[in-house]
Amino acid sequence: MNKNGIVHLWDLPYDEICIKLNHDLQKEIVRLAVNICGNKHKLSVATGVDRITLIDFEKSKFQSISMKVLVELCEFLKNNGFNEYSLEEIEKHIELISHES
C-alpha cells in the first residue's frame, strides 16, 4: 500500500485474490497472447497457465479468475511489447475483486 492509502493490484496476494474484467478485455488478452505464441498449448507452456484455464478466462466461464493467472498473462503481454496490459493499466478495468475461497 502506498502512503496515500491506495491499494494496487501488485499490493495484493496473487494466490488469494480473484479478479473479474470485462468479457471483451479478457477475450482480447487471451487472443493477443495466443497470437504471439501460435496456439493455446504454446501459450500455456510459456506462461505456466493451464490451457483449460486459458479457455475459461477467454470465455468468462467463471465470475472471476485467480489474480495469479491474470498477472502471468499480463506480464507475458507486457514482456512482448504490449504495455497497455500492464497491471497499472489493467487495474483501471476491474469489475470485481474477491477473495479466493
Jmol script that loads the backbone (N, CA, C; Angstrom):
load data "model"
ATOM      1  N   MET A   1       0.856  -1.171   0.000  1.00  0.00           N
ATOM      2  CA  MET A   1       0.000   0.000   0.000  1.00  0.00           C
ATOM      3  C   MET A   1       0.900   1.232   0.000  1.00  0.00           C
ATOM      4  N   ASN A   2       0.532   2.220  -0.789  1.00  0.00           N
ATOM      5  CA  ASN A   2       1.341   3.432  -0.793  1.00  0.00           C
ATOM      6  C   ASN A   2       0.923   4.351   0.342  1.00  0.00           C
ATOM      7  N   LYS A   3       1.637   5.446   0.491  1.00  0.00           N
ATOM      8  CA  LYS A   3       1.407   6.333   1.633  1.00  0.00           C
ATOM      9  C   LYS A   3       0.062   7.052   1.592  1.00  0.00           C
ATOM     10  N   ASN A   4      -0.631   7.054   0.445  1.00  0.00           N
ATOM     11  CA  ASN A   4      -1.948   7.686   0.333  1.00  0.00           C
ATOM     12  C   ASN A   4      -3.083   6.733   0.669  1.00  0.00           C
ATOM     13  N   GLY A   5      -2.766   5.504   1.044  1.00  0.00           N
ATOM     14  CA  GLY A   5      -3.788   4.538   1.399  1.00  0.00           C
ATOM     15  C   GLY A   5      -4.400   3.822   0.207  1.00  0.00           C
ATOM     16  N   ILE A   6      -3.847   4.016  -0.969  1.00  0.00           N
ATOM     17  CA  ILE A   6      -4.365   3.367  -2.168  1.00  0.00           C
ATOM     18  C   ILE A   6      -3.735   1.986  -2.300  1.00  0.00           C
ATOM     19  N   VAL A   7      -4.562   1.001  -2.548  1.00  0.00           N
ATOM     20  CA  VAL A   7      -4.079  -0.363  -2.742  1.00  0.00           C
ATOM     21  C   VAL A   7      -4.121  -0.661  -4.234  1.00  0.00           C
ATOM     22  N   HIS A   8      -3.004  -1.134  -4.770  1.00  0.00           N
ATOM     23  CA  HIS A   8      -2.913  -1.501  -6.184  1.00  0.00           C
ATOM     24  C   HIS A   8      -2.906  -3.018  -6.316  1.00  0.00           C
ATOM     25  N   LEU A   9      -3.130  -3.501  -7.514  1.00  0.00           N
ATOM     26  CA  LEU A   9      -3.129  -4.943  -7.750  1.00  0.00           C
ATOM     27  C   LEU A   9      -1.847  -5.598  -7.258  1.00  0.00           C
ATOM     28  N   TRP A  10      -0.728  -4.978  -7.515  1.00  0.00           N
ATOM     29  CA  TRP A  10       0.554  -5.586  -7.149  1.00  0.00           C
ATOM     30  C   TRP A  10       0.775  -5.607  -5.641  1.00  0.00           C
ATOM     31  N   ASP A  11      -0.090  -4.929  -4.881  1.00  0.00           N
ATOM     32  CA  ASP A  11      -0.006  -4.960  -3.422  1.00  0.00           C
ATOM     33  C   ASP A  11      -0.759  -6.154  -2.828  1.00  0.00           C
ATOM     34  N   LEU A  12      -1.579  -6.811  -3.634  1.00  0.00           N
ATOM     35  CA  LEU A  12      -2.446  -7.883  -3.143  1.00  0.00           C
ATOM     36  C   LEU A  12      -1.772  -9.248  -3.271  1.00  0.00           C
ATOM     37  N   PRO A  13      -2.142 -10.203  -2.429  1.00  0.00           N
ATOM     38  CA  PRO A  13      -1.586 -11.561  -2.533  1.00  0.00           C
ATOM     39  C   PRO A  13      -2.164 -12.281  -3.755  1.00  0.00           C
ATOM     40  N   TYR A  14      -1.345 -12.514  -4.738  1.00  0.00           N
ATOM     41  CA  TYR A  14      -1.798 -13.064  -6.023  1.00  0.00           C
ATOM     42  C   TYR A  14      -2.540 -14.384  -5.900  1.00  0.00           C
ATOM     43  N   ASP A  15      -2.149 -15.198  -4.940  1.00  0.00           N
ATOM     44  CA  ASP A  15      -2.751 -16.525  -4.825  1.00  0.00           C
ATOM     45  C   ASP A  15      -4.027 -16.540  -3.988  1.00  0.00           C
ATOM     46  N   GLU A  16      -4.448 -15.396  -3.460  1.00  0.00           N
ATOM     47  CA  GLU A  16      -5.648 -15.346  -2.625  1.00  0.00           C
ATOM     48  C   GLU A  16      -6.770 -14.497  -3.210  1.00  0.00           C
ATOM     49  N   ILE A  17      -6.491 -13.792  -4.289  1.00  0.00           N
ATOM     50  CA  ILE A  17      -7.439 -12.828  -4.844  1.00  0.00           C
ATOM     51  C   ILE A  17      -7.890 -13.271  -6.230  1.00  0.00           C
ATOM     52  N   CYS A  18      -9.163 -13.061  -6.505  1.00  0.00           N
ATOM     53  CA  CYS A  18      -9.722 -13.303  -7.834  1.00  0.00           C
ATOM     54  C   CYS A  18     -10.179 -11.969  -8.427  1.00  0.00           C
ATOM     55  N   ILE A  19     -10.054 -11.848  -9.732  1.00  0.00           N
ATOM     56  CA  ILE A  19     -10.366 -10.608 -10.443  1.00  0.00           C
ATOM     57  C   ILE A  19     -11.342 -10.911 -11.573  1.00  0.00           C
ATOM     58  N   LYS A  20     -12.275  -9.992 -11.793  1.00  0.00           N
ATOM     59  CA  LYS A  20     -13.197 -10.064 -12.929  1.00  0.00           C
ATOM     60  C   LYS A  20     -12.985  -8.819 -13.769  1.00  0.00           C
ATOM     61  N   LEU A  21     -12.749  -9.029 -15.044  1.00  0.00           N
ATOM     62  CA  LEU A  21     -12.628  -7.950 -16.014  1.00  0.00           C
ATOM     63  C   LEU A  21     -13.790  -8.044 -16.991  1.00  0.00           C
ATOM     64  N   ASN A  22     -13.963  -7.021 -17.773  1.00  0.00           N
ATOM     65  CA  ASN A  22     -14.939  -7.040 -18.847  1.00  0.00           C
ATOM     66  C   ASN A  22     -14.649  -8.222 -19.765  1.00  0.00           C
ATOM     67  N   HIS A  23     -15.709  -8.902 -20.201  1.00  0.00           N
ATOM     68  CA  HIS A  23     -15.551 -10.087 -21.052  1.00  0.00           C
ATOM     69  C   HIS A  23     -14.707  -9.793 -22.296  1.00  0.00           C
ATOM     70  N   ASP A  24     -14.946  -8.674 -22.940  1.00  0.00           N
ATOM     71  CA  ASP A  24     -14.195  -8.344 -24.158  1.00  0.00           C
ATOM     72  C   ASP A  24     -12.708  -8.176 -23.872  1.00  0.00           C
ATOM     73  N   LEU A  25     -12.380  -7.583 -22.740  1.00  0.00           N
ATOM     74  CA  LEU A  25     -10.974  -7.413 -22.372  1.00  0.00           C
ATOM     75  C   LEU A  25     -10.328  -8.766 -22.093  1.00  0.00           C
ATOM     76  N   GLN A  26     -11.020  -9.637 -21.379  1.00  0.00           N
ATOM     77  CA  GLN A  26     -10.480 -10.973 -21.111  1.00  0.00           C
ATOM     78  C   GLN A  26     -10.221 -11.718 -22.422  1.00  0.00           C
ATOM     79  N   LYS A  27     -11.170 -11.644 -23.327  1.00  0.00           N
ATOM     80  CA  LYS A  27     -11.036 -12.299 -24.624  1.00  0.00           C
ATOM     81  C   LYS A  27      -9.843 -11.732 -25.398  1.00  0.00           C
ATOM     82  N   GLU A  28      -9.686 -10.419 -25.362  1.00  0.00           N
ATOM     83  CA  GLU A  28      -8.582  -9.752 -26.057  1.00  0.00           C
ATOM     84  C   GLU A  28      -7.225 -10.148 -25.482  1.00  0.00           C
ATOM     85  N   ILE A  29      -7.136 -10.262 -24.163  1.00  0.00           N
ATOM     86  CA  ILE A  29      -5.875 -10.656 -23.530  1.00  0.00           C
ATOM     87  C   ILE A  29      -5.438 -12.029 -24.027  1.00  0.00           C
ATOM     88  N   VAL A  30      -6.356 -12.978 -24.032  1.00  0.00           N
ATOM     89  CA  VAL A  30      -6.016 -14.329 -24.486  1.00  0.00           C
ATOM     90  C   VAL A  30      -5.714 -14.327 -25.983  1.00  0.00           C
ATOM     91  N   ARG A  31      -6.512 -13.632 -26.772  1.00  0.00           N
ATOM     92  CA  ARG A  31      -6.301 -13.600 -28.216  1.00  0.00           C
ATOM     93  C   ARG A  31      -4.916 -13.050 -28.571  1.00  0.00           C
ATOM     94  N   LEU A  32      -4.536 -11.948 -27.965  1.00  0.00           N
ATOM     95  CA  LEU A  32      -3.217 -11.366 -28.237  1.00  0.00           C
ATOM     96  C   LEU A  32      -2.092 -12.300 -27.821  1.00  0.00           C
ATOM     97  N   ALA A  33      -2.230 -12.897 -26.642  1.00  0.00           N
ATOM     98  CA  ALA A  33      -1.190 -13.804 -26.154  1.00  0.00           C
ATOM     99  C   ALA A  33      -1.072 -15.039 -27.049  1.00  0.00           C
ATOM    100  N   VAL A  34      -2.206 -15.566 -27.501  1.00  0.00           N
ATOM    101  CA  VAL A  34      -2.180 -16.717 -28.416  1.00  0.00           C
ATOM    102  C   VAL A  34      -1.533 -16.324 -29.741  1.00  0.00           C
ATOM    103  N   ASN A  35      -1.822 -15.141 -30.235  1.00  0.00           N
ATOM    104  CA  ASN A  35      -1.204 -14.678 -31.488  1.00  0.00           C
ATOM    105  C   ASN A  35       0.314 -14.627 -31.374  1.00  0.00           C
ATOM    106  N   ILE A  36       0.815 -14.275 -30.220  1.00  0.00           N
ATOM    107  CA  ILE A  36       2.264 -14.233 -30.012  1.00  0.00           C
ATOM    108  C   ILE A  36       2.853 -15.639 -30.027  1.00  0.00           C
ATOM    109  N   CYS A  37       2.168 -16.572 -29.367  1.00  0.00           N
ATOM    110  CA  CYS A  37       2.694 -17.942 -29.213  1.00  0.00           C
ATOM    111  C   CYS A  37       2.332 -18.877 -30.358  1.00  0.00           C
ATOM    112  N   GLY A  38       1.190 -18.648 -30.974  1.00  0.00           N
ATOM    113  CA  GLY A  38       0.749 -19.523 -32.055  1.00  0.00           C
ATOM    114  C   GLY A  38      -0.463 -20.357 -31.708  1.00  0.00           C
ATOM    115  N   ASN A  39      -0.549 -20.818 -30.471  1.00  0.00           N
ATOM    116  CA  ASN A  39      -1.737 -21.564 -30.031  1.00  0.00           C
ATOM    117  C   ASN A  39      -1.787 -21.596 -28.499  1.00  0.00           C
ATOM    118  N   LYS A  40      -2.899 -22.082 -27.972  1.00  0.00           N
ATOM    119  CA  LYS A  40      -3.090 -22.074 -26.518  1.00  0.00           C
ATOM    120  C   LYS A  40      -2.143 -23.024 -25.801  1.00  0.00           C
ATOM    121  N   HIS A  41      -1.785 -24.119 -26.435  1.00  0.00           N
ATOM    122  CA  HIS A  41      -0.838 -25.042 -25.802  1.00  0.00           C
ATOM    123  C   HIS A  41       0.517 -24.352 -25.603  1.00  0.00           C
ATOM    124  N   LYS A  42       1.010 -23.690 -26.627  1.00  0.00           N
ATOM    125  CA  LYS A  42       2.299 -22.994 -26.515  1.00  0.00           C
ATOM    126  C   LYS A  42       2.215 -21.844 -25.515  1.00  0.00           C
ATOM    127  N   LEU A  43       1.077 -21.170 -25.479  1.00  0.00           N
ATOM    128  CA  LEU A  43       0.885 -20.101 -24.501  1.00  0.00           C
ATOM    129  C   LEU A  43       0.899 -20.676 -23.085  1.00  0.00           C
ATOM    130  N   SER A  44       0.271 -21.808 -22.902  1.00  0.00           N
ATOM    131  CA  SER A  44       0.255 -22.474 -21.606  1.00  0.00           C
ATOM    132  C   SER A  44       1.675 -22.794 -21.144  1.00  0.00           C
ATOM    133  N   VAL A  45       2.475 -23.302 -22.047  1.00  0.00           N
ATOM    134  CA  VAL A  45       3.873 -23.621 -21.725  1.00  0.00           C
ATOM    135  C   VAL A  45       4.647 -22.343 -21.398  1.00  0.00           C
ATOM    136  N   ALA A  46       4.442 -21.302 -22.183  1.00  0.00           N
ATOM    137  CA  ALA A  46       5.177 -20.043 -21.996  1.00  0.00           C
ATOM    138  C   ALA A  46       4.816 -19.323 -20.700  1.00  0.00           C
ATOM    139  N   THR A  47       3.565 -19.443 -20.266  1.00  0.00           N
ATOM    140  CA  THR A  47       3.111 -18.689 -19.090  1.00  0.00           C
ATOM    141  C   THR A  47       2.939 -19.532 -17.839  1.00  0.00           C
ATOM    142  N   GLY A  48       2.844 -20.841 -18.009  1.00  0.00           N
ATOM    143  CA  GLY A  48       2.572 -21.709 -16.873  1.00  0.00           C
ATOM    144  C   GLY A  48       1.098 -21.752 -16.501  1.00  0.00           C
ATOM    145  N   VAL A  49       0.253 -21.167 -17.345  1.00  0.00           N
ATOM    146  CA  VAL A  49      -1.189 -21.159 -17.107  1.00  0.00           C
ATOM    147  C   VAL A  49      -1.800 -22.339 -17.857  1.00  0.00           C
ATOM    148  N   ASP A  50      -2.547 -23.169 -17.157  1.00  0.00           N
ATOM    149  CA  ASP A  50      -3.188 -24.334 -17.744  1.00  0.00           C
ATOM    150  C   ASP A  50      -4.045 -23.942 -18.959  1.00  0.00           C
ATOM    151  N   ARG A  51      -4.019 -24.748 -20.002  1.00  0.00           N
ATOM    152  CA  ARG A  51      -4.762 -24.464 -21.233  1.00  0.00           C
ATOM    153  C   ARG A  51      -6.262 -24.348 -20.984  1.00  0.00           C
ATOM    154  N   ILE A  52      -6.802 -25.189 -20.150  1.00  0.00           N
ATOM    155  CA  ILE A  52      -8.237 -25.124 -19.822  1.00  0.00           C
ATOM    156  C   ILE A  52      -8.550 -23.812 -19.104  1.00  0.00           C
ATOM    157  N   THR A  53      -7.659 -23.378 -18.232  1.00  0.00           N
ATOM    158  CA  THR A  53      -7.843 -22.095 -17.547  1.00  0.00           C
ATOM    159  C   THR A  53      -7.841 -20.950 -18.545  1.00  0.00           C
ATOM    160  N   LEU A  54      -6.971 -21.026 -19.546  1.00  0.00           N
ATOM    161  CA  LEU A  54      -6.948 -20.001 -20.600  1.00  0.00           C
ATOM    162  C   LEU A  54      -8.289 -19.938 -21.325  1.00  0.00           C
ATOM    163  N   ILE A  55      -8.832 -21.091 -21.637  1.00  0.00           N
ATOM    164  CA  ILE A  55     -10.126 -21.153 -22.326  1.00  0.00           C
ATOM    165  C   ILE A  55     -11.227 -20.589 -21.435  1.00  0.00           C
ATOM    166  N   ASP A  56     -11.222 -20.969 -20.165  1.00  0.00           N
ATOM    167  CA  ASP A  56     -12.226 -20.468 -19.221  1.00  0.00           C
ATOM    168  C   ASP A  56     -12.133 -18.952 -19.067  1.00  0.00           C
ATOM    169  N   PHE A  57     -10.912 -18.424 -18.996  1.00  0.00           N
ATOM    170  CA  PHE A  57     -10.710 -16.985 -18.873  1.00  0.00           C
ATOM    171  C   PHE A  57     -11.203 -16.265 -20.124  1.00  0.00           C
ATOM    172  N   GLU A  58     -10.863 -16.801 -21.270  1.00  0.00           N
ATOM    173  CA  GLU A  58     -11.266 -16.202 -22.549  1.00  0.00           C
ATOM    174  C   GLU A  58     -12.789 -16.157 -22.689  1.00  0.00           C
ATOM    175  N   LYS A  59     -13.452 -17.198 -22.246  1.00  0.00           N
ATOM    176  CA  LYS A  59     -14.906 -17.294 -22.392  1.00  0.00           C
ATOM    177  C   LYS A  59     -15.666 -16.724 -21.195  1.00  0.00           C
ATOM    178  N   SER A  60     -14.930 -16.166 -20.226  1.00  0.00           N
ATOM    179  CA  SER A  60     -15.546 -15.640 -18.991  1.00  0.00           C
ATOM    180  C   SER A  60     -16.468 -16.675 -18.360  1.00  0.00           C
ATOM    181  N   LYS A  61     -15.984 -17.915 -18.301  1.00  0.00           N
ATOM    182  CA  LYS A  61     -16.799 -19.010 -17.781  1.00  0.00           C
ATOM    183  C   LYS A  61     -17.162 -18.812 -16.315  1.00  0.00           C
ATOM    184  N   PHE A  62     -16.253 -18.209 -15.568  1.00  0.00           N
ATOM    185  CA  PHE A  62     -16.488 -18.033 -14.139  1.00  0.00           C
ATOM    186  C   PHE A  62     -16.617 -16.556 -13.805  1.00  0.00           C
ATOM    187  N   GLN A  63     -17.201 -16.271 -12.655  1.00  0.00           N
ATOM    188  CA  GLN A  63     -17.389 -14.896 -12.189  1.00  0.00           C
ATOM    189  C   GLN A  63     -16.055 -14.144 -12.150  1.00  0.00           C
ATOM    190  N   SER A  64     -14.993 -14.836 -11.733  1.00  0.00           N
ATOM    191  CA  SER A  64     -13.684 -14.203 -11.628  1.00  0.00           C
ATOM    192  C   SER A  64     -12.607 -15.263 -11.833  1.00  0.00           C
ATOM    193  N   ILE A  65     -11.365 -14.808 -11.940  1.00  0.00           N
ATOM    194  CA  ILE A  65     -10.244 -15.726 -12.142  1.00  0.00           C
ATOM    195  C   ILE A  65      -9.122 -15.347 -11.184  1.00  0.00           C
ATOM    196  N   SER A  66      -8.327 -16.310 -10.822  1.00  0.00           N
ATOM    197  CA  SER A  66      -7.210 -16.068  -9.927  1.00  0.00           C
ATOM    198  C   SER A  66      -6.334 -14.937 -10.455  1.00  0.00           C
ATOM    199  N   MET A  67      -5.972 -14.051  -9.564  1.00  0.00           N
ATOM    200  CA  MET A  67      -5.119 -12.944  -9.958  1.00  0.00           C
ATOM    201  C   MET A  67      -3.765 -13.452 -10.462  1.00  0.00           C
ATOM    202  N   LYS A  68      -3.341 -14.584  -9.959  1.00  0.00           N
ATOM    203  CA  LYS A  68      -2.074 -15.167 -10.411  1.00  0.00           C
ATOM    204  C   LYS A  68      -2.117 -15.425 -11.923  1.00  0.00           C
ATOM    205  N   VAL A  69      -3.240 -15.928 -12.412  1.00  0.00           N
ATOM    206  CA  VAL A  69      -3.405 -16.173 -13.852  1.00  0.00           C
ATOM    207  C   VAL A  69      -3.363 -14.850 -14.608  1.00  0.00           C
ATOM    208  N   LEU A  70      -4.100 -13.872 -14.114  1.00  0.00           N
ATOM    209  CA  LEU A  70      -4.122 -12.568 -14.762  1.00  0.00           C
ATOM    210  C   LEU A  70      -2.728 -11.956 -14.813  1.00  0.00           C
ATOM    211  N   VAL A  71      -2.004 -12.041 -13.723  1.00  0.00           N
ATOM    212  CA  VAL A  71      -0.644 -11.485 -13.671  1.00  0.00           C
ATOM    213  C   VAL A  71       0.257 -12.190 -14.682  1.00  0.00           C
ATOM    214  N   GLU A  72       0.185 -13.510 -14.752  1.00  0.00           N
ATOM    215  CA  GLU A  72       1.017 -14.256 -15.709  1.00  0.00           C
ATOM    216  C   GLU A  72       0.739 -13.806 -17.146  1.00  0.00           C
ATOM    217  N   LEU A  73      -0.531 -13.676 -17.494  1.00  0.00           N
ATOM    218  CA  LEU A  73      -0.894 -13.270 -18.855  1.00  0.00           C
ATOM    219  C   LEU A  73      -0.487 -11.826 -19.138  1.00  0.00           C
ATOM    220  N   CYS A  74      -0.728 -10.945 -18.189  1.00  0.00           N
ATOM    221  CA  CYS A  74      -0.377  -9.533 -18.384  1.00  0.00           C
ATOM    222  C   CYS A  74       1.135  -9.330 -18.462  1.00  0.00           C
ATOM    223  N   GLU A  75       1.868 -10.028 -17.627  1.00  0.00           N
ATOM    224  CA  GLU A  75       3.332  -9.932 -17.686  1.00  0.00           C
ATOM    225  C   GLU A  75       3.851 -10.462 -19.023  1.00  0.00           C
ATOM    226  N   PHE A  76       3.257 -11.549 -19.506  1.00  0.00           N
ATOM    227  CA  PHE A  76       3.644 -12.097 -20.795  1.00  0.00           C
ATOM    228  C   PHE A  76       3.421 -11.064 -21.897  1.00  0.00           C
ATOM    229  N   LEU A  77       2.247 -10.443 -21.906  1.00  0.00           N
ATOM    230  CA  LEU A  77       1.950  -9.428 -22.923  1.00  0.00           C
ATOM    231  C   LEU A  77       2.874  -8.228 -22.785  1.00  0.00           C
ATOM    232  N   LYS A  78       3.069  -7.770 -21.585  1.00  0.00           N
ATOM    233  CA  LYS A  78       3.949  -6.616 -21.356  1.00  0.00           C
ATOM    234  C   LYS A  78       5.368  -6.922 -21.822  1.00  0.00           C
ATOM    235  N   ASN A  79       5.855  -8.122 -21.524  1.00  0.00           N
ATOM    236  CA  ASN A  79       7.208  -8.515 -21.950  1.00  0.00           C
ATOM    237  C   ASN A  79       7.331  -8.653 -23.464  1.00  0.00           C
ATOM    238  N   ASN A  80       6.193  -8.736 -24.137  1.00  0.00           N
ATOM    239  CA  ASN A  80       6.191  -8.822 -25.600  1.00  0.00           C
ATOM    240  C   ASN A  80       5.769  -7.503 -26.248  1.00  0.00           C
ATOM    241  N   GLY A  81       5.907  -6.414 -25.498  1.00  0.00           N
ATOM    242  CA  GLY A  81       5.706  -5.091 -26.063  1.00  0.00           C
ATOM    243  C   GLY A  81       4.312  -4.494 -25.915  1.00  0.00           C
ATOM    244  N   PHE A  82       3.400  -5.187 -25.261  1.00  0.00           N
ATOM    245  CA  PHE A  82       2.039  -4.687 -25.085  1.00  0.00           C
ATOM    246  C   PHE A  82       1.907  -4.053 -23.697  1.00  0.00           C
ATOM    247  N   ASN A  83       2.482  -2.867 -23.546  1.00  0.00           N
ATOM    248  CA  ASN A  83       2.490  -2.191 -22.246  1.00  0.00           C
ATOM    249  C   ASN A  83       1.103  -1.781 -21.784  1.00  0.00           C
ATOM    250  N   GLU A  84       0.148  -1.716 -22.686  1.00  0.00           N
ATOM    251  CA  GLU A  84      -1.223  -1.370 -22.304  1.00  0.00           C
ATOM    252  C   GLU A  84      -1.875  -2.470 -21.465  1.00  0.00           C
ATOM    253  N   TYR A  85      -1.199  -3.606 -21.301  1.00  0.00           N
ATOM    254  CA  TYR A  85      -1.704  -4.698 -20.465  1.00  0.00           C
ATOM    255  C   TYR A  85      -0.912  -4.835 -19.166  1.00  0.00           C
ATOM    256  N   SER A  86      -0.213  -3.777 -18.790  1.00  0.00           N
ATOM    257  CA  SER A  86       0.486  -3.777 -17.501  1.00  0.00           C
ATOM    258  C   SER A  86      -0.558  -3.768 -16.386  1.00  0.00           C
ATOM    259  N   LEU A  87      -0.160  -4.166 -15.203  1.00  0.00           N
ATOM    260  CA  LEU A  87      -1.101  -4.164 -14.076  1.00  0.00           C
ATOM    261  C   LEU A  87      -1.622  -2.759 -13.797  1.00  0.00           C
ATOM    262  N   GLU A  88      -0.786  -1.759 -14.013  1.00  0.00           N
ATOM    263  CA  GLU A  88      -1.220  -0.373 -13.813  1.00  0.00           C
ATOM    264  C   GLU A  88      -2.403  -0.025 -14.713  1.00  0.00           C
ATOM    265  N   GLU A  89      -2.393  -0.537 -15.937  1.00  0.00           N
ATOM    266  CA  GLU A  89      -3.484  -0.276 -16.878  1.00  0.00           C
ATOM    267  C   GLU A  89      -4.671  -1.202 -16.629  1.00  0.00           C
ATOM    268  N   ILE A  90      -4.401  -2.455 -16.353  1.00  0.00           N
ATOM    269  CA  ILE A  90      -5.469  -3.437 -16.138  1.00  0.00           C
ATOM    270  C   ILE A  90      -6.319  -3.072 -14.932  1.00  0.00           C
ATOM    271  N   GLU A  91      -5.701  -2.557 -13.871  1.00  0.00           N
ATOM    272  CA  GLU A  91      -6.478  -2.264 -12.676  1.00  0.00           C
ATOM    273  C   GLU A  91      -7.551  -1.199 -12.919  1.00  0.00           C
ATOM    274  N   LYS A  92      -7.446  -0.456 -13.994  1.00  0.00           N
ATOM    275  CA  LYS A  92      -8.459   0.540 -14.349  1.00  0.00           C
ATOM    276  C   LYS A  92      -9.736  -0.112 -14.886  1.00  0.00           C
ATOM    277  N   HIS A  93      -9.668  -1.405 -15.196  1.00  0.00           N
ATOM    278  CA  HIS A  93     -10.780  -2.106 -15.843  1.00  0.00           C
ATOM    279  C   HIS A  93     -11.392  -3.208 -14.979  1.00  0.00           C
ATOM    280  N   ILE A  94     -11.075  -3.232 -13.714  1.00  0.00           N
ATOM    281  CA  ILE A  94     -11.584  -4.274 -12.820  1.00  0.00           C
ATOM    282  C   ILE A  94     -13.067  -4.073 -12.570  1.00  0.00           C
ATOM    283  N   GLU A  95     -13.824  -5.143 -12.721  1.00  0.00           N
ATOM    284  CA  GLU A  95     -15.253  -5.119 -12.403  1.00  0.00           C
ATOM    285  C   GLU A  95     -15.527  -5.710 -11.027  1.00  0.00           C
ATOM    286  N   LEU A  96     -14.644  -6.611 -10.574  1.00  0.00           N
ATOM    287  CA  LEU A  96     -14.873  -7.298  -9.304  1.00  0.00           C
ATOM    288  C   LEU A  96     -13.545  -7.775  -8.741  1.00  0.00           C
ATOM    289  N   ILE A  97     -13.390  -7.656  -7.448  1.00  0.00           N
ATOM    290  CA  ILE A  97     -12.260  -8.258  -6.729  1.00  0.00           C
ATOM    291  C   ILE A  97     -12.876  -9.112  -5.627  1.00  0.00           C
ATOM    292  N   SER A  98     -12.457 -10.352  -5.538  1.00  0.00           N
ATOM    293  CA  SER A  98     -12.995 -11.222  -4.498  1.00  0.00           C
ATOM    294  C   SER A  98     -11.870 -12.046  -3.887  1.00  0.00           C
ATOM    295  N   HIS A  99     -12.143 -12.592  -2.731  1.00  0.00           N
ATOM    296  CA  HIS A  99     -11.188 -13.460  -2.052  1.00  0.00           C
ATOM    297  C   HIS A  99     -11.418 -14.874  -2.558  1.00  0.00           C
ATOM    298  N   GLU A 100     -10.347 -15.535  -2.950  1.00  0.00           N
ATOM    299  CA  GLU A 100     -10.454 -16.909  -3.443  1.00  0.00           C
ATOM    300  C   GLU A 100     -10.877 -17.805  -2.288  1.00  0.00           C
ATOM    301  N   SER A 101     -11.898 -18.620  -2.529  1.00  0.00           N
ATOM    302  CA  SER A 101     -12.356 -19.491  -1.441  1.00  0.00           C
ATOM    303  C   SER A 101     -12.038 -20.932  -1.705  1.00  0.00           C
TER     304      SER A 101
END
end "model"
wireframe off; spacefill off
backbone 0.3
color backbone group
